[in-house]
Amino acid sequence: MARTIIVYTQQTCGPCQEEKMWLTQQNVSFEDRDIRENDIFFQEAISLGANMTPVTLIEEENGDRTVIHGFDKEQLKKALDLG
């Protein structure tokens, strides 16, 4: 089943860089949206309830959505079926 993963980040955010590196190490494809580079990305992150970065949006093919605030490795493992 196809899934889309979007990570809302900013360059000065340490946990953002850690999450991107971790996802890459897990061979998980994701789209990196820097909220400081694009106001639309900033507004999208706010609409997901963000008050900090990273914010990860996982959209399943069937329309189910999971939003994870902060770099929460355990939540990410569960949401991405990484065991």
N, CA, C and O atoms as a GROMACS GRO file, in nm:
protein
  332
    1MET      N    1   0.085  -0.118   0.000
    1MET     CA    2   0.000   0.000   0.000
    1MET      C    3   0.089   0.124   0.000
    1MET      O    4   0.183   0.134   0.079
    2ALA      N    5   0.058   0.215  -0.087
    2ALA     CA    6   0.139   0.337  -0.099
    2ALA      C    7   0.109   0.432   0.016
    2ALA      O    8  -0.005   0.443   0.061
    3ARG      N    9   0.212   0.498   0.061
    3ARG     CA   10   0.192   0.600   0.164
    3ARG      C   11   0.281   0.719   0.131
    3ARG      O   12   0.388   0.705   0.072
    4THR      N   13   0.234   0.836   0.172
    4THR     CA   14   0.308   0.959   0.152
    4THR      C   15   0.354   1.007   0.289
    4THR      O   16   0.276   1.009   0.385
    5ILE      N   17   0.480   1.045   0.298
    5ILE     CA   18   0.535   1.095   0.424
    5ILE      C   19   0.591   1.234   0.398
    5ILE      O   20   0.678   1.253   0.312
    6ILE      N   21   0.540   1.330   0.474
    6ILE     CA   22   0.587   1.468   0.463
    6ILE      C   23   0.639   1.509   0.600
    6ILE      O   24   0.571   1.492   0.701
    7VAL      N   25   0.761   1.563   0.603
    7VAL     CA   26   0.819   1.610   0.728
    7VAL      C   27   0.836   1.761   0.716
    7VAL      O   28   0.909   1.810   0.630
    8TYR      N   29   0.768   1.834   0.805
    8TYR     CA   30   0.779   1.980   0.810
    8TYR      C   31   0.895   2.013   0.904
    8TYR      O   32   0.896   1.972   1.020
    9THR      N   33   0.993   2.086   0.851
    9THR     CA   34   1.117   2.110   0.924
    9THR      C   35   1.160   2.256   0.911
    9THR      O   36   1.096   2.337   0.844
   10GLN      N   37   1.269   2.287   0.978
   10GLN     CA   38   1.342   2.412   0.955
   10GLN      C   39   1.490   2.382   0.977
   10GLN      O   40   1.526   2.294   1.055
   11GLN      N   41   1.575   2.456   0.906
   11GLN     CA   42   1.718   2.423   0.906
   11GLN      C   43   1.783   2.432   1.043
   11GLN      O   44   1.878   2.358   1.070
   12THR      N   45   1.734   2.520   1.129
   12THR     CA   46   1.797   2.540   1.259
   12THR      C   47   1.745   2.444   1.365
   12THR      O   48   1.778   2.458   1.483
   13CYS      N   49   1.664   2.347   1.326
   13CYS     CA   50   1.600   2.255   1.419
   13CYS      C   51   1.681   2.125   1.427
   13CYS      O   52   1.683   2.046   1.332
   14GLY      N   53   1.747   2.103   1.540
   14GLY     CA   54   1.826   1.982   1.559
   14GLY      C   55   1.745   1.853   1.546
   14GLY      O   56   1.786   1.762   1.474
   15PRO      N   57   1.630   1.843   1.617
   15PRO     CA   58   1.550   1.722   1.605
   15PRO      C   59   1.502   1.696   1.462
   15PRO      O   60   1.484   1.581   1.422
   16CYS      N   61   1.482   1.802   1.383
   16CYS     CA   62   1.443   1.786   1.243
   16CYS      C   63   1.552   1.712   1.166
   16CYS      O   64   1.526   1.618   1.092
   17GLN      N   65   1.676   1.758   1.186
   17GLN     CA   66   1.789   1.696   1.115
   17GLN      C   67   1.806   1.551   1.161
   17GLN      O   68   1.836   1.464   1.079
   18GLU      N   69   1.787   1.525   1.291
   18GLU     CA   70   1.797   1.389   1.343
   18GLU      C   71   1.690   1.298   1.281
   18GLU      O   72   1.719   1.185   1.242
   19GLU      N   73   1.567   1.350   1.272
   19GLU     CA   74   1.459   1.268   1.216
   19GLU      C   75   1.485   1.237   1.069
   19GLU      O   76   1.466   1.124   1.026
   20LYS      N   77   1.528   1.337   0.992
   20LYS     CA   78   1.554   1.315   0.850
   20LYS      C   79   1.665   1.211   0.832
   20LYS      O   80   1.656   1.124   0.744
   21MET      N   81   1.770   1.219   0.915
   21MET     CA   82   1.880   1.124   0.907
   21MET      C   83   1.829   0.983   0.945
   21MET      O   84   1.864   0.885   0.879
   22TRP      N   85   1.748   0.975   1.049
   22TRP     CA   86   1.695   0.847   1.094
   22TRP      C   87   1.605   0.784   0.987
   22TRP      O   88   1.617   0.665   0.958
   23LEU      N   89   1.514   0.864   0.928
   23LEU     CA   90   1.427   0.811   0.823
   23LEU      C   91   1.509   0.760   0.705
   23LEU      O   92   1.478   0.656   0.648
   24THR      N   93   1.613   0.834   0.669
   24THR     CA   94   1.700   0.792   0.558
   24THR      C   95   1.768   0.660   0.592
   24THR      O   96   1.778   0.571   0.507
   25GLN      N   97   1.815   0.645   0.716
   25GLN     CA   98   1.879   0.521   0.759
   25GLN      C   99   1.781   0.403   0.756
   25GLN      O  100   1.822   0.288   0.736
   26GLN      N  101   1.652   0.431   0.775
   26GLN     CA  102   1.548   0.327   0.772
   26GLN      C  103   1.499   0.301   0.629
   26GLN      O  104   1.407   0.222   0.608
   27ASN      N  105   1.561   0.367   0.532
   27ASN     CA  106   1.520   0.357   0.390
   27ASN      C  107   1.374   0.398   0.370
   27ASN      O  108   1.302   0.338   0.291
   28VAL      N  109   1.333   0.503   0.441
   28VAL     CA  110   1.198   0.556   0.429
   28VAL      C  111   1.204   0.682   0.342
   28VAL      O  112   1.275   0.777   0.374
   29SER      N  113   1.128   0.682   0.232
   29SER     CA  114   1.122   0.799   0.145
   29SER      C  115   1.029   0.902   0.207
   29SER      O  116   0.923   0.867   0.259
   30PHE      N  117   1.067   1.028   0.201
   30PHE     CA  118   0.983   1.134   0.256
   30PHE      C  119   1.010   1.264   0.182
   30PHE      O  120   1.112   1.281   0.116
   31GLU      N  121   0.913   1.354   0.194
   31GLU     CA  122   0.928   1.488   0.137
   31GLU      C  123   0.961   1.582   0.252
   31GLU      O  124   0.890   1.586   0.352
   32ASP      N  125   1.066   1.659   0.237
   32ASP     CA  126   1.109   1.756   0.338
   32ASP      C  127   1.052   1.892   0.300
   32ASP      O  128   1.084   1.946   0.193
   33ARG      N  129   0.969   1.948   0.387
   33ARG     CA  130   0.910   2.080   0.361
   33ARG      C  131   0.960   2.178   0.468
   33ARG      O  132   0.918   2.172   0.584
   34ASP      N  133   1.049   2.266   0.428
   34ASP     CA  134   1.106   2.366   0.518
   34ASP      C  135   1.006   2.481   0.535
   34ASP      O  136   0.976   2.553   0.440
   35ILE      N  137   0.956   2.496   0.657
   35ILE     CA  138   0.851   2.597   0.682
   35ILE      C  139   0.904   2.739   0.674
   35ILE      O  140   0.825   2.833   0.662
   36ARG      N  141   1.035   2.756   0.681
   36ARG     CA  142   1.093   2.891   0.672
   36ARG      C  143   1.114   2.933   0.526
   36ARG      O  144   1.127   3.051   0.496
   37GLU      N  145   1.118   2.836   0.437
   37GLU     CA  146   1.142   2.864   0.295
   37GLU      C  147   1.013   2.889   0.219
   37GLU      O  148   1.015   2.950   0.112
   38ASN      N  149   0.900   2.842   0.272
   38ASN     CA  150   0.775   2.849   0.198
   38ASN      C  151   0.660   2.872   0.295
   38ASN      O  152   0.633   2.787   0.381
   39ASP      N  153   0.591   2.984   0.282
   39ASP     CA  154   0.483   3.017   0.375
   39ASP      C  155   0.367   2.918   0.366
   39ASP      O  156   0.296   2.895   0.464
   40ILE      N  157   0.347   2.858   0.249
   40ILE     CA  158   0.240   2.758   0.235
   40ILE      C  159   0.271   2.638   0.324
   40ILE      O  160   0.182   2.584   0.389
   41PHE      N  161   0.398   2.595   0.326
   41PHE     CA  162   0.438   2.483   0.412
   41PHE      C  163   0.416   2.520   0.559
   41PHE      O  164   0.372   2.438   0.639
   42PHE      N  165   0.448   2.646   0.594
   42PHE     CA  166   0.428   2.694   0.731
   42PHE      C  167   0.280   2.683   0.768
   42PHE      O  168   0.246   2.634   0.876
   43GLN      N  169   0.193   2.729   0.680
   43GLN     CA  170   0.049   2.724   0.706
   43GLN      C  171  -0.002   2.580   0.714
   43GLN      O  172  -0.089   2.550   0.796
   44GLU      N  173   0.052   2.492   0.630
   44GLU     CA  174   0.014   2.351   0.637
   44GLU      C  175   0.050   2.292   0.773
   44GLU      O  176  -0.029   2.220   0.834
   45ALA      N  177   0.171   2.323   0.820
   45ALA     CA  178   0.216   2.271   0.950
   45ALA      C  179   0.126   2.323   1.062
   45ALA      O  180   0.089   2.248   1.152
   46ILE      N  181   0.091   2.451   1.057
   46ILE     CA  182   0.002   2.509   1.158
   46ILE      C  183  -0.133   2.439   1.155
   46ILE      O  184  -0.191   2.411   1.260
   47SER      N  185  -0.184   2.409   1.035
   47SER     CA  186  -0.314   2.343   1.023
   47SER      C  187  -0.312   2.202   1.080
   47SER      O  188  -0.416   2.146   1.113
   48LEU      N  189  -0.192   2.144   1.093
   48LEU     CA  190  -0.179   2.011   1.153
   48LEU      C  191  -0.163   2.019   1.305
   48LEU      O  192  -0.146   1.917   1.372
   49GLY      N  193  -0.170   2.141   1.358
   49GLY     CA  194  -0.160   2.160   1.503
   49GLY      C  195  -0.018   2.182   1.552
   49GLY      O  196   0.010   2.169   1.671
   50ALA      N  197   0.072   2.214   1.461
   50ALA     CA  198   0.213   2.230   1.498
   50ALA      C  199   0.236   2.355   1.581
   50ALA      O  200   0.181   2.461   1.553
   51ASN      N  201   0.318   2.338   1.684
   51ASN     CA  202   0.371   2.454   1.755
   51ASN      C  203   0.522   2.440   1.768
   51ASN      O  204   0.588   2.517   1.838
   52MET      N  205   0.576   2.340   1.698
   52MET     CA  206   0.720   2.314   1.694
   52MET      C  207   0.748   2.225   1.574
   52MET      O  208   0.656   2.171   1.513
   53THR      N  209   0.874   2.210   1.540
   53THR     CA  210   0.912   2.117   1.434
   53THR      C  211   1.002   2.011   1.496
   53THR      O  212   1.061   2.036   1.601
   54PRO      N  213   1.014   1.895   1.436
   54PRO     CA  214   0.946   1.853   1.314
   54PRO      C  215   0.800   1.812   1.339
   54PRO      O  216   0.762   1.775   1.450
   55VAL      N  217   0.723   1.818   1.233
   55VAL     CA  218   0.588   1.762   1.231
   55VAL      C  219   0.587   1.666   1.113
   55VAL      O  220   0.623   1.704   1.001
   56THR      N  221   0.545   1.544   1.138
   56THR     CA  222   0.544   1.442   1.034
   56THR      C  223   0.401   1.404   1.002
   56THR      O  224   0.323   1.369   1.090
   57LEU      N  225   0.368   1.411   0.875
   57LEU     CA  226   0.236   1.372   0.826
   57LEU      C  227   0.254   1.244   0.745
   57LEU      O  228   0.330   1.241   0.648
   58ILE      N  229   0.182   1.140   0.786
   58ILE     CA  230   0.185   1.012   0.714
   58ILE      C  231   0.045   0.989   0.661
   58ILE      O  232  -0.051   0.975   0.737
   59GLU      N  233   0.034   0.985   0.529
   59GLU     CA  234  -0.096   0.963   0.464
   59GLU      C  235  -0.095   0.828   0.395
   59GLU      O  236  -0.011   0.802   0.308
   60GLU      N  237  -0.189   0.743   0.434
   60GLU     CA  238  -0.202   0.612   0.372
   60GLU      C  239  -0.284   0.624   0.244
   60GLU      O  240  -0.356   0.722   0.224
   61GLU      N  241  -0.272   0.524   0.159
   61GLU     CA  242  -0.344   0.524   0.032
   61GLU      C  243  -0.496   0.530   0.054
   61GLU      O  244  -0.568   0.587  -0.028
   62ASN      N  245  -0.544   0.472   0.164
   62ASN     CA  246  -0.688   0.469   0.192
   62ASN      C  247  -0.738   0.600   0.254
   62ASN      O  248  -0.857   0.611   0.287
   63GLY      N  249  -0.648   0.699   0.270
   63GLY     CA  250  -0.689   0.828   0.324
   63GLY      C  251  -0.663   0.847   0.472
   63GLY      O  252  -0.675   0.958   0.523
   64ASP      N  253  -0.626   0.739   0.543
   64ASP     CA  254  -0.592   0.752   0.685
   64ASP      C  255  -0.470   0.842   0.699
   64ASP      O  256  -0.375   0.835   0.621
   65ARG      N  257  -0.475   0.927   0.804
   65ARG     CA  258  -0.364   1.020   0.828
   65ARG      C  259  -0.315   1.007   0.971
   65ARG      O  260  -0.394   0.993   1.064
   66THR      N  261  -0.185   1.012   0.988
   66THR     CA  262  -0.123   1.013   1.119
   66THR      C  263  -0.034   1.137   1.124
   66THR      O  264   0.042   1.163   1.031
   67VAL      N  265  -0.045   1.212   1.232
   67VAL     CA  266   0.040   1.330   1.252
   67VAL      C  267   0.122   1.307   1.378
   67VAL      O  268   0.068   1.276   1.484
   68ILE      N  269   0.254   1.322   1.366
   68ILE     CA  270   0.344   1.304   1.480
   68ILE      C  271   0.418   1.436   1.502
   68ILE      O  272   0.483   1.489   1.412
   69HIS      N  273   0.406   1.487   1.624
   69HIS     CA  274   0.472   1.613   1.661
   69HIS      C  275   0.603   1.582   1.730
   69HIS      O  276   0.608   1.502   1.824
   70GLY      N  277   0.710   1.646   1.684
   70GLY     CA  278   0.842   1.621   1.741
   70GLY      C  279   0.902   1.494   1.680
   70GLY      O  280   0.835   1.421   1.607
   71PHE      N  281   1.028   1.469   1.712
   71PHE     CA  282   1.095   1.348   1.665
   71PHE      C  283   1.070   1.239   1.768
   71PHE      O  284   1.147   1.225   1.863
   72ASP      N  285   0.964   1.163   1.749
   72ASP     CA  286   0.924   1.056   1.840
   72ASP      C  287   0.949   0.924   1.767
   72ASP      O  288   0.864   0.875   1.692
   73LYS      N  289   1.067   0.867   1.792
   73LYS     CA  290   1.110   0.748   1.719
   73LYS      C  291   1.012   0.632   1.737
   73LYS      O  292   0.985   0.558   1.642
   74GLU      N  293   0.960   0.614   1.859
   74GLU     CA  294   0.868   0.503   1.884
   74GLU      C  295   0.738   0.519   1.806
   74GLU      O  296   0.688   0.423   1.748
   75GLN      N  297   0.682   0.639   1.806
   75GLN     CA  298   0.560   0.664   1.729
   75GLN      C  299   0.585   0.645   1.580
   75GLN      O  300   0.501   0.589   1.509
   76LEU      N  301   0.699   0.691   1.532
   76LEU     CA  302   0.733   0.676   1.391
   76LEU      C  303   0.746   0.528   1.354
   76LEU      O  304   0.694   0.484   1.251
   77LYS      N  305   0.815   0.451   1.439
   77LYS     CA  306   0.830   0.307   1.412
   77LYS      C  307   0.693   0.241   1.400
   77LYS      O  308   0.669   0.161   1.309
   78LYS      N  309   0.603   0.274   1.493
   78LYS     CA  310   0.471   0.214   1.494
   78LYS      C  311   0.392   0.256   1.368
   78LYS      O  312   0.332   0.171   1.302
   79ALA      N  313   0.393   0.385   1.337
   79ALA     CA  314   0.315   0.436   1.224
   79ALA      C  315   0.368   0.385   1.090
   79ALA      O  316   0.292   0.370   0.994
   80LEU      N  317   0.498   0.358   1.085
   80LEU     CA  318   0.560   0.315   0.959
   80LEU      C  319   0.583   0.164   0.953
   80LEU      O  320   0.645   0.113   0.860
   81ASP      N  321   0.532   0.092   1.054
   81ASP     CA  322   0.546  -0.054   1.060
   81ASP      C  323   0.693  -0.097   1.056
   81ASP      O  324   0.730  -0.190   0.984
   82LEU      N  325   0.776  -0.029   1.133
   82LEU     CA  326   0.919  -0.062   1.133
   82LEU      C  327   0.957  -0.153   1.249
   82LEU      O  328   1.074  -0.191   1.263
   83GLY      N  329   0.859  -0.189   1.332
   83GLY     CA  330   0.885  -0.282   1.444
   83GLY      C  331   0.971  -0.223   1.545
   83GLY      O  332   1.003  -0.288   1.644
   0.00000   0.00000   0.00000
